[in-house]
């Protein structure tokens, strides 16, 4: 299978993974007593929620790992598509997505491997330390480096005309909003919705590409 098709599957995969995250955040976690930011900083509520439904937290953290794999496949496909006409932009985009993927992998592994033992031991001090690292890694990956990657991809697409102008501007918009979310937390649901749209849209475009 050609790289463009693999990238298309990866792009649609990112949209599906974002939908899974949205469902967990808006439906599953509230049912476990985790409604707002204050609940996530409450060790007792987190311990109770993880003890009640460990599979939910496993899926939540596994989503980060799968998202990192899907994201790098997308950028590899776009690099093949646009590198000849925009080598510097795509080189920077590859660096950005590589950093994001490393941070997302670390975030998922910490959640899957480290957190269960802390919950079983009811170690509040360790929980606070690990949670701080977990949020920091996920935040930098999602808001900053991933945002810059999308912005660079959209910019390269506009320069090379490898994607439609509307989709290219949409990727630029998604990148800017991701970057702004780094300091404006309420933009989280906007980035989630934008991610679902560009993931499906870009995936369809890549799957329809001639190989």
Residue pairs with C-beta under 8 A, 6 or more apart in sequence:
2 209
2 211
3 76
3 77
3 80
4 77
4 80
4 81
4 206
4 207
4 209
4 211
5 206
5 207
5 209
5 211
6 73
6 76
6 77
7 73
7 74
7 75
7 76
7 77
7 78
7 206
8 77
8 202
8 203
8 204
8 205
8 206
8 207
8 208
8 209
9 73
9 203
9 207
10 69
10 70
10 71
10 72
10 73
10 74
10 77
10 203
11 70
11 74
11 198
11 199
11 200
11 202
11 203
11 206
12 199
12 200
12 203
12 204
12 207
13 66
13 70
13 199
13 203
14 67
14 70
14 71
14 74
14 195
14 199
14 203
15 195
15 196
15 197
15 198
15 199
15 200
15 203
16 199
17 63
17 66
17 67
17 70
18 67
18 192
18 195
18 196
18 199
19 196
20 59
20 63
21 60
21 63
21 192
22 192
22 196
24 56
24 59
24 60
24 63
28 53
28 56
29 35
29 49
29 56
32 48
32 49
32 52
32 53
32 56
33 39
33 45
33 48
33 49
34 40
34 45
34 46
34 49
39 45
39 46
40 46
40 131
41 131
43 124
43 127
43 128
46 119
46 127
46 131
47 119
47 122
47 127
49 56
49 57
50 57
50 115
50 116
50 119
51 119
54 116
57 111
57 115
58 112
60 111
61 107
61 108
61 109
61 110
61 111
61 112
61 115
62 108
62 112
63 108
64 104
64 105
64 107
64 108
64 111
64 138
65 104
65 105
65 108
65 109
65 112
67 104
68 100
68 101
68 102
68 104
68 105
68 108
69 101
71 97
71 100
71 101
71 104
71 146
71 149
72 97
72 98
72 101
74 202
74 206
75 93
75 94
75 97
75 149
75 153
76 94
77 206
78 90
78 93
78 153
78 156
78 157
78 162
79 90
79 93
79 94
81 162
81 209
82 89
82 90
82 156
82 157
82 160
82 162
83 90
83 91
85 156
85 159
85 160
85 162
86 155
86 156
86 159
86 160
89 152
89 153
89 155
89 156
89 159
90 152
90 153
90 156
92 148
92 152
93 149
93 152
93 153
93 156
96 145
96 146
96 148
96 149
96 152
97 145
97 146
97 149
99 141
99 145
100 141
100 142
100 145
100 146
100 149
101 141
103 137
103 138
103 140
103 141
103 145
104 137
104 138
104 141
104 142
106 137
107 134
107 137
107 138
107 141
110 130
110 133
110 134
110 137
111 134
114 130
115 127
115 130
115 134
118 126
118 127
118 130
119 127
139 182
140 182
142 178
142 181
142 191
143 178
143 179
143 181
143 182
143 191
144 178
144 179
144 182
146 178
147 174
147 175
147 176
147 177
147 178
147 179
147 180
147 181
147 182
148 175
148 179
149 175
150 171
150 172
150 174
150 175
150 178
150 198
151 171
151 172
151 175
151 176
151 179
152 175
153 171
153 175
154 168
154 169
154 170
154 171
154 172
154 173
154 174
154 175
155 172
156 162
157 163
157 167
157 168
157 171
158 165
158 168
158 169
158 172
163 171
163 202
163 205
164 205
167 198
167 201
167 202
167 205
170 194
170 197
170 198
170 201
171 198
171 202
173 194
174 191
174 194
174 195
174 198
177 187
177 190
177 191
177 194
178 191
180 187
181 187
181 188
181 190
181 191
